[in-house]
Amino acid sequence: YVIDWSESGDDVEKDYLGRAREMYRFMTPYVSSNPREAFLSYRDLDIGSSVNSTYDEGKIYGVKYFKDNFQRLVDIKTSIDAENFWRNEQSIPVRR
């Protein structure tokens, strides 16, 4: 599902986020539930996000996306990008 969000403003933001959450609630009974999974390139901020790019914040959503691979991916990310230059609100965190 895609929402084309080309307008700006607080009311527009509330409207589009409301639509997205309504769709999320509607579809919840039809998606996998044990475990619940998400498409990697879709940032589902409802399952968690990292404001300060910390390991503890990243673990909240990281294990939901990457399951048993999360720790391994953190180790790889830490060895390649220790300064965490390549990040977004749901990227693999680094261990500091």
Secondary structure as UniProt FT lines:
FT   HELIX           10..27
FT   HELIX           28..30
FT   TURN            34..35
FT   TURN            40..41
FT   HELIX           45..47
FT   HELIX           55..66
FT   HELIX           67..69
FT   HELIX           70..80
FT   TURN            82..83
FT   TURN            89..90
//
